[in-house]
Amino acid sequence: MAIENRRLNGVILFGLLGFCILPWFHIRSGFFRGQWIGDLATDDRTWPGVIQVFLGHWQILPVAVALAIAVFLRQAAPSPKRGKYLAWLGALGILWLVTQGLTIGLRGWSLGFLELALGDHGGQSAFGAGAISVLIVFTCFIAFGLAEGGALKGDAMVLTAISALILLVVTFIFYPLLSMFVGSFQDFRGNFSSAGFVRNIQDPAIWRLDCLTGGRCGIAWQTVILALSTATSTTLLGLAFALVLTRTSLPFRKALRILSILPIITPPFVIGLALILMLGRTGFVTEAIAAITGVELGRWIYGLPGIWVAQTLSFTPIAFLVLVGVVEGISPSLEEASQTMRAGRWRTFRKVSLPLMAPGLANAFLIGFIESMADFGNPLVLGGNGGVLSTEIFFAVVGAQSDPSRAAVLAIILLCFTLTAFFMQRVWLGKRNFATVTGKADGGRNIPMPKALAIPVCSVVAIWSLFTLAVYGLILFGGFVKVWGLDHTLTLSHYATAFSVSFSEGFAFTGVAWDSFWTTMGIALIAAPLTAAVGILAAWLIVRQDFPGKSAFEFGLMMSFAIPGTVIGISYILAFNLPPVQMTGTALILIFCFVFRNMPVGVRGGIAAMAQLDKNLDEASLTLGANSGRTLRKVILPLLRPAVTAALVYSFVRAITSVSAVIFLVSAKYNMATSYIVGLVENGEFGVAIAYSSVLIVVMVCVIVVFQLLVGERRLRRADVSTASKSKRKTRKVAA
């Protein structure tokens, strides 16, 4: 049996299973709990699609016809003609499912003219496991059909990956945004109106340039200035940390890896509160400076300068995680060749090493720019009168005068800025080649930094490390005192309140934070590997595959990272609260939000790392008979371990520390740690909030170490292999 028929048989069988056995409509109690099995005799919503057709849901009948046609096409031999029919069948099937899902709501037709033309309809619930299974099958039909037609050299694995990612991106990025924007052009009665959009896009508070004459700029320009400043500082600091870690022999330099990621594992508001207690108007550093020098620092921490310091602390680790793999991946032979040509270390660094870091630097700058644009927690705490777009969007939605049109306009402006940075980065990198890992033996080591560079870089890293330690020392201290900043009597009551356990009537978690803690850990541990897998797969497709619309594909993947978390949270509520996809109040909406919110970091990190891998590695594997999937698993992924680790770490941490989107999506059953901490801060329970945050930091550090051990280190050179062999021999001797 041909491989084309074997995979088609499996997909058709899966589709028939979804249509004939699984519940077609959404199950309120949850599909994975299995409670619906016991309700089959009493609840018609648990019945599969084949029975729903006979209950009057005639809109499902074309799905049955499509599956029957697929069974008929299976009888024909694999050919471009059959592939064409399969691709069209899958596309029409998806189009029909989406159309009927959007036009038929819970109470009938969603569009008035359809009710006039076709009469009343009883309505339908959101898609369930059966409908989603069939949707996946139709997507596979498109991929398999294109493969049989010869697209992308008939590589079904690549085509399936592209088709699946497109479906996911449309569902979880573009559809929510479209739902929000459509709502913003409606009045309170649901009628179309552009008055609100026109009024807000012309608002002088957004666009004024009074800062050129000594006044204040509009919130759009304030956001851009802040984002450029943050992107520059985080990229430079991230590069400094990467150089110290990989190009110096300083003691304890490996501890910088843990120290550099501390800010990224900090729950929201904590860094802002620490900076206020340290550098605020009555902060102890401010008072010490005033006592020694007589200089009053005032309220400078409240506004753009304070937000910039907090964002630099928060986002430098992201730049470091992106850059450390790039710096490590530069081939020593290129630097040795430069020195052989009598170039000094400084000239070699400027002319050879630094240009080869260009993809990583560009990606780190882009991520820093977008992160600053979308940041919500730091501006909310330290903003003062210096508002930015993300907080203005939040207040436009939850303020006293709810204005969804204004929120949409601000989101569009924000998106335009981030997309401009994205396209400028692509123009700067162009089509230059940065490959340094070619598969050839390389036994050298990277040259140390020139002394003229090493001294200032090490000094900056040391100063910033001390500042970071001071901030986190203050944070940990706040969990052990009665009232942070007022009463510094030592106590453990905050930890006892949050994480106490009881043995009086058997073992029980009695602390107030346990429920949200276990929920947060479970969701984060599910979302992290999914985010890393989707991000690295997408990066591989972008760098290694040529297909029509690749630029649009990459744009779609980066879209979620360019949108503030507040907008994503609101758009998810609007999109997934009603059919055809209903997930509000469930863990799934949080998981999908985290996956597609954090996926771009894995994509950008993977692209930066893969830009250094020569395509000859892939071609050699394919020449030896491996398919694309095996080449990705056995050749590419082992060389992308730094990018995989970065994606895992970042996605896990952001799933725990994210607040802007989560605050709209949590429910009483699935309450995340950040939402719970926000509630503690609002109630003035700073000690419990800091104690909870401190525990989260320790847990995240432990999980990050586990991730690094599981993924392992990348071995590029003979020295790495010989060092690993020696280590193994020593281990055997000790064991003997």
matplotlib code that plots the C-alpha trace (Angstrom):
import matplotlib.pyplot as plt

x = [0.0, 1.4, 2.3, -0.2, -3.0, -1.9, -1.9, -5.1, -6.7, -5.7, -7.1, -10.4, -10.8, -10.1, -12.7, -15.3, -14.6, -15.2, -18.4, -19.9, -18.8, -17.6, -20.0, -20.5, -21.3, -19.6, -19.9, -20.3, -18.8, -15.7, -14.9, -11.8, -13.6, -15.7, -18.9, -20.6, -20.4, -22.8, -25.2, -25.5, -29.0, -30.4, -28.5, -28.8, -25.8, -23.5, -24.6, -22.3, -22.8, -24.4, -27.3, -27.5, -28.3, -31.5, -32.4, -32.9, -29.4, -29.3, -26.3, -24.1, -25.2, -22.6, -19.9, -21.2, -21.2, -17.6, -16.4, -18.3, -16.5, -13.2, -13.9, -14.7, -11.5, -9.5, -10.4, -8.4, -4.7, -2.5, -2.1, -2.1, -5.7, -6.8, -4.6, -6.5, -9.8, -8.7, -7.3, -10.6, -12.6, -10.7, -10.9, -14.7, -15.2, -13.4, -15.3, -18.6, -17.9, -16.7, -19.6, -22.3, -20.6, -20.5, -24.0, -25.9, -25.8, -27.3, -30.7, -30.8, -29.4, -26.8, -27.7, -31.2, -31.5, -30.8, -33.7, -36.0, -34.7, -34.5, -37.0, -36.4, -33.6, -33.4, -29.8, -26.7, -24.1, -20.4, -18.2, -17.4, -14.8, -16.5, -16.6, -13.0, -11.8, -13.5, -11.9, -8.5, -9.2, -10.2, -6.9, -5.0, -7.0, -5.6, -2.0, -2.2, -3.8, -1.2, 1.5, 0.1, 0.0, 3.7, 3.8, 7.0, 8.4, 5.5, 6.6, 3.4, 4.9, 5.9, 2.6, 0.7, 2.7, 2.1, -1.6, -2.0, -0.1, -2.2, -5.4, -4.2, -3.0, -6.2, -8.3, -6.3, -4.8, -6.8, -10.3, -10.2, -8.8, -11.4, -14.1, -12.9, -12.5, -16.0, -17.4, -15.6, -17.4, -20.8, -22.9, -24.6, -27.4, -25.0, -25.4, -22.5, -21.0, -17.7, -18.2, -16.3, -13.4, -13.0, -13.3, -10.5, -8.1, -8.0, -7.6, -4.7, -3.9, -2.5, -0.5, 0.6, 4.3, 4.5, 7.7, 9.6, 8.8, 9.3, 5.9, 4.6, 4.2, 1.1, 0.8, 1.8, 5.1, 5.8, 5.3, 7.7, 10.4, 10.1, 10.2, 13.3, 15.1, 14.2, 15.1, 18.5, 19.4, 18.1, 20.0, 23.2, 22.9, 21.9, 24.9, 27.2, 25.9, 26.3, 29.9, 30.9, 29.5, 31.1, 34.2, 35.8, 37.3, 36.0, 35.1, 31.4, 30.5, 28.2, 26.2, 25.3, 23.0, 20.8, 21.2, 20.3, 17.0, 15.8, 13.9, 12.0, 10.7, 9.4, 5.6, 4.0, 4.2, 6.9, 9.8, 7.8, 7.1, 10.7, 11.9, 9.5, 10.8, 14.4, 14.2, 10.9, 10.4, 10.9, 12.9, 15.9, 18.4, 16.8, 17.0, 20.6, 21.6, 19.8, 21.6, 25.0, 24.9, 21.9, 20.4, 16.7, 15.8, 12.1, 9.5, 11.7, 10.9, 7.2, 7.0, 8.9, 12.4, 11.1, 9.2, 12.4, 14.5, 11.8, 11.5, 15.3, 15.4, 12.4, 13.4, 17.2, 16.9, 14.9, 17.7, 20.3, 18.4, 18.2, 21.9, 23.8, 23.1, 24.1, 27.4, 28.2, 27.5, 30.1, 32.8, 36.2, 37.9, 36.6, 38.1, 41.3, 41.5, 41.2, 44.0, 46.1, 45.7, 47.3, 44.1, 44.0, 41.3, 39.5, 39.4, 38.5, 35.6, 34.4, 34.8, 34.1, 32.4, 30.0, 28.6, 27.9, 25.8, 23.6, 20.6, 20.6, 21.0, 18.2, 15.9, 16.8, 16.1, 12.8, 11.7, 12.7, 10.8, 7.6, 7.8, 8.1, 5.2, 3.0, 4.1, 1.3, 2.4, 5.4, 3.6, 0.6, 2.7, 5.3, 3.5, 2.3, 1.4, 3.5, 0.8, 1.5, -0.6, -1.1, -2.4, -4.6, -6.1, -6.8, -8.5, -10.5, -12.1, -12.5, -12.7, -15.8, -16.6, -16.1, -15.0, -14.2, -13.7, -10.9, -9.3, -9.3, -7.9, -5.0, -4.4, -4.2, -1.7, 0.4, 0.3, 1.5, 4.5, 5.5, 5.0, 7.2, 10.0, 9.4, 9.8, 12.8, 14.5, 13.9, 15.2, 18.4, 19.1, 18.1, 19.3, 22.8, 24.2, 25.2, 25.8, 28.7, 27.8, 28.4, 28.8, 32.6, 34.9, 35.9, 38.2, 39.0, 37.7, 36.3, 38.8, 38.5, 37.2, 39.8, 40.9, 39.6, 36.1, 36.3, 36.9, 33.9, 31.6, 32.6, 32.1, 28.6, 27.6, 29.0, 27.1, 23.9, 24.2, 24.7, 21.7, 19.6, 20.7, 19.8, 16.3, 15.7, 17.2, 14.6, 11.8, 12.8, 13.1, 9.6, 8.1, 9.7, 8.5, 5.1, 4.5, 7.0, 8.4, 6.8, 7.2, 10.2, 9.6, 10.6, 7.7, 6.8, 3.0, 2.8, 4.2, 2.0, -1.1, -0.2, 1.2, 0.2, -0.6, -2.7, -2.2, -5.1, -7.6, -5.2, -2.9, -4.5, -3.3, -4.9, -3.0, -5.0, -2.6, -2.5, -5.4, -4.1, -0.5, -1.4, -3.6, -0.8, 1.8, -0.4, -1.3, 2.2, 3.7, 1.3, 1.7, 5.5, 6.3, 3.5, 4.8, 8.3, 7.2, 5.1, 7.7, 10.6, 8.5, 7.4, 11.0, 12.2, 9.5, 10.4, 14.1, 14.3, 11.2, 10.3, 6.5, 4.2, 3.1, 6.0, 6.3, 2.6, 3.0, 5.8, 3.8, 0.9, 3.0, 4.5, 1.1, 0.2, 3.5, 2.7, -0.6, -0.8, -2.0, -5.0, -6.2, -5.6, -7.5, -10.5, -10.5, -10.4, -13.4, -15.3, -14.3, -14.6, -17.6, -20.1, -20.2, -18.6, -15.7, -16.6, -13.8, -14.3, -14.0, -11.9, -8.2, -8.0, -8.5, -5.6, -3.4, -4.1, -3.6, -0.2, 0.9, 0.1, 1.1, 4.6, 5.2, 7.0, 9.9, 10.5, 10.1, 12.5, 15.0, 14.8, 15.2, 18.3, 19.9, 18.9, 20.4, 23.8, 23.1, 24.2, 21.5, 24.0, 23.3, 19.7, 20.6, 23.1, 20.5, 17.9, 20.5, 21.1, 17.4, 15.9, 12.6, 12.0, 10.6, 13.6, 16.0, 14.3, 14.5, 18.0, 19.9, 18.3, 16.9, 20.1, 21.8, 18.9, 19.1, 19.8, 16.8, 14.6, 15.7, 15.0, 11.5, 10.7, 12.0, 10.4, 7.0, 6.9, 7.9, 5.5, 2.6, 3.2, 4.0, 1.7, -1.1, -2.4, -4.2, -4.8, -6.7, -9.6, -9.5, -9.3, -12.4, -13.3, -12.2, -9.0, -7.5, -3.9, -1.2, -0.8, -4.5, -4.5, -1.4, -3.2, -6.1, -3.7, -2.1, -5.5, -6.4, -3.2, -1.8, 1.7, 3.4, 1.3, 1.7, 5.5, 5.7, 3.7, 5.9, 9.1, 7.8, 7.0, 10.5, 12.1, 9.8, 10.5, 14.3, 14.0, 11.9, 14.2, 17.2, 15.2, 14.4, 18.1, 19.1, 16.4, 17.3, 21.0, 23.8, 24.6, 27.9, 29.5, 33.2, 35.6, 36.5, 32.9, 32.8, 36.1, 35.1, 31.9, 33.8, 36.1, 33.2, 31.6, 34.8, 35.1, 31.5, 32.2, 35.4, 33.4, 30.7, 33.2]
y = [0.0, 3.4, 5.8, 8.3, 5.8, 4.8, 8.3, 9.1, 6.0, 7.1, 10.7, 9.4, 7.0, 9.8, 11.9, 9.2, 8.7, 12.4, 12.4, 9.2, 8.8, 12.1, 14.8, 17.3, 20.3, 21.9, 20.1, 22.5, 20.0, 19.6, 16.9, 15.5, 14.9, 12.1, 13.1, 13.4, 9.6, 9.1, 11.8, 10.2, 8.8, 12.1, 15.1, 15.4, 17.8, 14.9, 13.0, 12.8, 14.6, 11.6, 11.7, 15.5, 15.4, 13.4, 15.8, 18.6, 20.1, 20.0, 22.3, 19.3, 17.2, 18.6, 17.4, 13.9, 14.3, 15.5, 12.5, 10.2, 11.8, 11.4, 7.6, 7.4, 9.3, 6.8, 4.2, 6.0, 5.7, 8.6, 11.2, 15.0, 14.8, 13.1, 15.5, 18.4, 17.0, 16.3, 19.9, 21.4, 19.0, 20.1, 23.8, 23.7, 21.6, 24.2, 27.0, 25.4, 24.6, 28.2, 29.8, 27.8, 28.2, 32.0, 32.5, 30.2, 31.1, 29.8, 31.3, 31.0, 33.0, 35.6, 37.7, 39.1, 38.8, 35.0, 34.6, 36.5, 34.4, 30.9, 31.2, 30.4, 28.2, 26.4, 27.5, 25.5, 25.3, 25.9, 23.3, 20.2, 17.5, 15.9, 19.2, 20.1, 16.6, 17.0, 20.4, 18.9, 16.2, 18.8, 20.6, 17.3, 16.8, 20.2, 19.2, 15.7, 16.9, 19.6, 17.0, 14.6, 17.6, 18.0, 21.2, 21.6, 18.5, 16.4, 16.8, 16.0, 16.6, 20.2, 21.0, 19.6, 21.7, 24.8, 24.1, 23.4, 26.6, 28.7, 27.3, 27.9, 31.5, 32.4, 30.9, 32.3, 35.5, 37.0, 35.8, 37.4, 40.6, 40.7, 40.1, 43.0, 45.4, 44.6, 45.4, 48.7, 49.9, 49.2, 51.4, 50.2, 48.7, 46.7, 48.9, 49.9, 53.3, 54.9, 58.0, 56.7, 55.5, 58.9, 60.8, 58.8, 58.6, 62.4, 62.9, 65.4, 63.6, 60.8, 62.7, 66.0, 66.9, 69.5, 67.8, 69.5, 72.8, 71.7, 70.2, 66.7, 64.5, 62.5, 59.0, 57.5, 59.3, 58.7, 55.0, 55.0, 56.9, 54.5, 51.4, 52.6, 53.4, 50.0, 48.1, 49.7, 49.2, 45.7, 44.6, 46.2, 44.7, 41.3, 41.3, 42.3, 39.4, 37.0, 38.2, 37.9, 34.4, 33.1, 35.2, 35.7, 33.4, 35.4, 33.3, 32.9, 34.0, 31.1, 32.4, 35.3, 32.9, 32.6, 36.2, 37.5, 35.6, 36.7, 39.7, 37.7, 35.3, 38.1, 38.3, 41.6, 44.8, 43.5, 45.2, 48.4, 48.3, 47.5, 50.4, 52.8, 51.7, 52.1, 55.1, 56.7, 60.1, 58.6, 55.6, 54.7, 55.2, 58.6, 59.7, 58.4, 60.5, 63.5, 63.1, 62.7, 65.2, 67.4, 66.6, 66.0, 63.4, 64.1, 62.0, 61.1, 57.4, 58.1, 58.5, 57.4, 57.3, 54.9, 52.7, 52.6, 51.3, 48.7, 47.6, 47.3, 45.1, 43.0, 42.5, 42.3, 38.5, 38.1, 39.7, 37.6, 34.3, 35.3, 36.4, 33.8, 31.0, 33.4, 34.4, 30.8, 29.7, 31.9, 29.7, 30.1, 29.3, 32.6, 34.6, 32.6, 33.3, 37.0, 36.9, 34.9, 37.8, 39.9, 41.6, 42.4, 41.2, 44.5, 44.6, 40.9, 41.6, 44.6, 43.2, 39.5, 38.6, 41.5, 41.4, 37.7, 38.5, 40.7, 38.3, 37.9, 41.7, 42.5, 39.9, 41.0, 44.7, 43.8, 41.7, 44.4, 47.0, 44.9, 43.9, 47.5, 48.5, 45.7, 46.0, 46.7, 46.0, 48.4, 51.4, 50.8, 51.0, 53.6, 55.5, 58.5, 61.1, 59.4, 57.2, 54.8, 53.0, 49.7, 51.4, 53.8, 50.7, 49.2, 52.3, 52.7, 49.3, 49.1, 52.8, 54.7, 55.4, 52.2, 53.1, 50.0, 52.1, 54.1, 50.9, 49.5, 52.7, 52.7, 49.0, 49.8, 52.6, 50.2, 47.6, 50.0, 50.9, 47.4, 46.3, 49.2, 47.9, 44.4, 45.5, 47.7, 44.8, 42.6, 45.4, 45.8, 42.1, 41.7, 38.4, 38.4, 35.0, 34.6, 30.8, 29.8, 26.3, 24.2, 20.7, 20.7, 19.9, 22.9, 22.3, 25.9, 28.1, 31.6, 34.3, 36.3, 39.9, 42.6, 44.2, 47.6, 46.1, 43.5, 46.1, 48.3, 45.3, 43.5, 46.7, 47.3, 43.7, 43.9, 47.1, 45.9, 42.6, 44.4, 46.6, 43.5, 41.7, 44.8, 44.9, 41.2, 41.4, 44.0, 41.9, 38.9, 41.1, 42.4, 38.9, 38.6, 41.9, 42.9, 46.0, 46.6, 50.1, 50.9, 48.1, 45.9, 43.5, 40.0, 37.6, 34.4, 35.1, 36.1, 32.7, 30.9, 32.7, 31.9, 28.3, 26.7, 23.0, 21.1, 17.6, 17.8, 15.8, 14.3, 16.2, 19.3, 22.5, 25.2, 28.3, 30.9, 30.7, 26.9, 26.7, 29.4, 28.0, 24.5, 25.9, 28.1, 25.4, 22.9, 25.4, 26.7, 23.2, 22.4, 25.6, 25.8, 22.7, 23.5, 27.1, 25.9, 23.2, 25.6, 28.3, 26.1, 24.4, 27.7, 29.0, 25.9, 26.4, 30.1, 29.6, 26.2, 26.1, 28.2, 28.5, 31.1, 33.6, 32.9, 36.6, 36.8, 33.6, 35.1, 38.3, 36.3, 34.4, 37.7, 39.4, 38.3, 39.6, 43.1, 43.3, 44.3, 41.7, 43.7, 43.7, 40.0, 39.3, 41.4, 40.0, 36.4, 37.1, 38.6, 35.8, 32.7, 33.5, 32.5, 29.9, 28.7, 28.3, 28.6, 28.4, 31.2, 30.0, 27.0, 26.2, 25.8, 29.6, 30.3, 27.7, 28.9, 32.5, 31.7, 29.6, 32.2, 35.2, 33.8, 31.8, 34.7, 34.5, 30.9, 31.9, 34.8, 32.9, 29.9, 32.1, 33.7, 30.4, 28.7, 31.5, 30.2, 26.6, 25.9, 24.4, 21.7, 20.0, 19.5, 18.5, 15.9, 14.3, 14.3, 12.9, 10.0, 9.1, 10.8, 12.6, 16.2, 15.1, 12.9, 15.6, 18.1, 15.7, 14.3, 17.1, 20.5, 20.2, 19.1, 22.2, 24.4, 23.5, 27.1, 28.3, 25.4, 26.2, 29.9, 29.1, 26.7, 29.1, 32.2, 30.5, 28.8, 32.0, 34.3, 31.8, 32.4, 36.1, 37.5, 39.7, 41.9, 39.2, 36.8, 39.3, 39.1, 35.3, 33.8, 32.4, 31.2, 27.7, 28.6, 31.6, 32.3, 33.4, 36.9, 37.6, 36.5, 38.7, 41.7, 41.1, 41.0, 44.2, 45.9, 44.8, 46.2, 42.7, 43.5, 41.0, 38.1, 39.2, 39.4, 36.1, 34.5, 36.1, 34.9, 31.3, 31.6, 32.9, 29.9, 27.4, 29.0, 28.8, 25.1, 24.4, 26.3, 24.3, 21.1, 22.4, 23.1, 19.6, 17.9, 19.8, 19.6, 21.7, 22.1, 20.5, 22.3, 21.5, 18.7, 20.3, 20.1, 16.4, 15.6, 17.5, 15.5, 12.2, 13.1, 13.9, 10.5, 8.7, 10.4, 9.5, 5.8, 5.8, 7.3, 4.8, 1.9]
z = [0.0, -1.0, 1.8, 0.4, 1.0, 4.4, 5.8, 4.0, 5.6, 9.0, 8.6, 7.1, 10.0, 12.5, 10.7, 10.8, 14.5, 15.2, 13.2, 14.3, 18.0, 19.6, 20.7, 17.9, 20.1, 23.1, 26.4, 29.3, 31.9, 29.7, 27.2, 28.9, 32.2, 30.5, 32.3, 28.9, 28.4, 31.3, 29.9, 26.4, 27.2, 28.5, 26.9, 23.1, 23.1, 23.8, 20.6, 17.6, 14.3, 12.5, 15.0, 15.1, 11.4, 12.1, 15.0, 12.5, 12.4, 8.6, 8.5, 9.5, 6.4, 4.0, 6.4, 6.0, 2.2, 2.3, 4.3, 2.0, -1.0, 0.8, 1.2, -2.5, -3.5, -1.4, -4.0, -6.7, -7.1, -5.8, -8.5, -9.0, -10.1, -6.9, -4.9, -6.5, -5.5, -2.0, -1.5, -2.8, -0.6, 2.5, 1.6, 1.0, 4.1, 6.3, 4.6, 5.2, 8.9, 9.5, 7.6, 9.4, 12.7, 12.4, 11.0, 13.4, 17.0, 20.2, 19.5, 15.7, 12.8, 13.7, 10.7, 10.3, 6.5, 6.8, 9.1, 6.7, 3.8, 5.4, 8.3, 12.0, 13.1, 16.4, 17.0, 17.8, 20.5, 19.9, 18.2, 20.3, 20.0, 16.9, 14.9, 15.8, 14.8, 11.4, 11.0, 11.6, 9.0, 6.4, 7.1, 6.5, 3.2, 2.0, 2.9, 1.5, -1.6, -2.3, -1.6, -4.2, -6.6, -6.2, -4.0, -2.0, -3.6, -2.3, 1.3, 3.2, 6.6, 5.7, 4.1, 7.1, 9.4, 7.4, 7.0, 10.8, 11.8, 9.4, 10.9, 14.4, 13.7, 12.0, 14.9, 17.8, 16.5, 13.6, 14.6, 18.1, 16.7, 14.0, 16.6, 18.7, 15.8, 14.4, 17.8, 17.9, 14.8, 16.4, 18.6, 21.8, 19.7, 17.6, 14.5, 12.4, 13.2, 12.3, 14.4, 17.4, 15.3, 13.5, 16.8, 18.5, 15.6, 15.5, 19.3, 19.9, 23.2, 21.0, 18.5, 19.9, 19.7, 22.5, 23.8, 20.9, 22.6, 26.2, 26.8, 26.8, 23.8, 23.0, 24.4, 21.0, 20.8, 24.5, 23.9, 20.9, 22.8, 25.7, 23.4, 21.5, 24.8, 26.3, 23.2, 23.0, 26.6, 26.8, 23.6, 24.8, 28.3, 26.9, 24.6, 27.5, 29.6, 26.7, 26.0, 29.7, 29.9, 26.6, 26.1, 29.5, 32.1, 35.1, 38.1, 38.9, 35.4, 34.9, 37.9, 35.6, 33.7, 36.8, 37.8, 34.4, 34.3, 37.7, 36.4, 33.9, 36.6, 38.7, 39.1, 38.1, 40.2, 42.4, 40.6, 40.5, 44.2, 45.0, 42.8, 44.6, 48.0, 46.8, 44.5, 45.2, 46.9, 50.3, 49.2, 51.3, 48.5, 47.7, 51.4, 51.6, 48.6, 50.0, 53.3, 51.8, 48.9, 49.7, 46.3, 46.2, 43.5, 43.7, 41.9, 38.8, 39.3, 38.4, 34.7, 31.6, 33.4, 36.1, 33.5, 31.5, 34.4, 35.3, 31.7, 31.3, 34.4, 33.2, 29.5, 29.5, 30.2, 27.0, 25.0, 26.8, 26.1, 22.4, 22.1, 24.2, 21.6, 18.8, 20.4, 21.2, 17.7, 16.0, 14.5, 16.1, 12.8, 11.3, 14.2, 14.0, 10.3, 11.0, 13.5, 11.1, 8.7, 11.5, 12.7, 16.4, 18.8, 18.6, 14.8, 14.7, 17.1, 15.1, 11.6, 12.1, 15.3, 15.7, 12.1, 12.5, 15.6, 13.5, 13.3, 17.1, 17.7, 15.4, 16.9, 20.5, 19.6, 17.9, 20.9, 23.3, 21.3, 21.1, 24.8, 25.8, 23.6, 25.1, 28.7, 31.1, 34.7, 34.9, 33.4, 35.6, 38.8, 37.7, 35.0, 37.0, 34.5, 31.8, 30.2, 27.4, 24.9, 26.8, 29.9, 27.9, 26.2, 29.6, 31.0, 27.7, 28.4, 32.1, 33.0, 34.1, 30.4, 28.5, 24.9, 22.9, 19.8, 21.5, 22.6, 19.1, 17.7, 20.2, 19.4, 15.7, 16.3, 18.5, 15.9, 13.2, 15.3, 16.0, 12.4, 11.2, 13.5, 12.2, 8.5, 9.2, 10.8, 7.7, 5.4, 7.5, 7.6, 3.9, 2.4, 3.8, 4.9, 8.6, 8.6, 10.8, 11.7, 8.6, 9.9, 9.3, 12.2, 14.3, 17.2, 18.1, 20.8, 20.6, 21.2, 24.5, 24.2, 23.6, 26.8, 25.7, 25.5, 28.3, 31.0, 30.4, 29.5, 32.7, 34.7, 33.4, 34.0, 37.5, 38.3, 36.8, 38.6, 42.0, 41.2, 40.4, 43.5, 45.6, 44.0, 44.7, 48.2, 48.9, 47.4, 49.6, 52.6, 52.1, 52.6, 56.1, 57.7, 59.0, 56.8, 54.0, 54.2, 57.6, 60.2, 59.6, 62.5, 61.3, 60.8, 58.9, 59.1, 55.4, 54.2, 56.7, 55.4, 51.8, 52.0, 55.3, 55.5, 58.1, 59.6, 62.1, 60.0, 57.5, 55.2, 53.6, 51.9, 53.9, 52.7, 50.7, 47.7, 47.1, 44.7, 42.3, 42.7, 41.5, 38.8, 37.6, 37.6, 35.7, 33.0, 32.7, 32.4, 29.6, 27.7, 27.8, 25.7, 23.3, 22.9, 22.3, 19.8, 17.8, 17.8, 16.8, 14.1, 12.7, 12.7, 10.8, 8.2, 7.7, 7.4, 5.7, 3.4, 0.4, -0.1, -1.5, 1.2, 3.5, 4.5, 5.3, 7.3, 9.4, 9.8, 11.2, 13.6, 15.0, 15.1, 18.7, 20.1, 18.6, 20.4, 24.1, 26.5, 27.5, 23.9, 23.5, 26.7, 25.7, 22.1, 23.4, 25.6, 22.7, 20.3, 22.5, 24.7, 22.0, 19.1, 17.1, 19.5, 23.2, 25.8, 28.4, 31.9, 31.0, 31.2, 27.4, 26.8, 29.2, 27.5, 24.0, 25.1, 26.5, 23.5, 20.9, 23.0, 23.8, 20.6, 18.8, 21.2, 20.1, 16.5, 16.6, 18.7, 16.4, 13.3, 14.8, 15.7, 12.5, 10.4, 11.6, 10.4, 6.8, 4.6, 3.6, 6.9, 5.8, 2.3, 3.5, 5.7, 2.9, 0.5, 2.9, 2.8, 5.8, 5.4, 6.6, 10.0, 10.8, 9.6, 11.9, 14.9, 14.4, 12.8, 13.4, 16.9, 18.6, 17.1, 18.3, 22.0, 23.2, 21.2, 22.6, 26.1, 25.6, 24.3, 27.1, 29.8, 28.4, 27.8, 31.2, 33.0, 31.1, 31.7, 35.4, 35.4, 32.7, 34.0, 31.3, 29.3, 32.2, 34.3, 31.8, 31.2, 34.7, 36.4, 39.9, 38.9, 37.1, 38.9, 38.0, 40.4, 38.8, 39.1, 42.7, 43.5, 41.9, 44.2, 47.2, 46.1, 45.7, 49.2, 50.7, 51.6, 50.3, 52.6, 51.4, 47.8, 48.2, 50.0, 47.2, 44.6, 46.4, 46.4, 42.7, 41.9, 43.7, 42.0, 38.6, 39.1, 40.0, 36.9, 34.6, 35.9, 35.1, 31.6, 31.0, 32.2, 30.0, 26.9, 27.4, 25.9, 22.2, 21.1, 18.1, 18.3, 19.0, 22.3, 23.5, 22.6, 24.2, 27.3, 27.5, 27.0, 29.8, 32.0, 31.2, 31.9, 35.3, 36.1, 35.3, 37.5, 40.4, 39.9, 39.8]

ax = plt.figure().add_subplot(projection="3d")
ax.plot(x, y, z, "-o")
ax.set_aspect("equal")
plt.show()
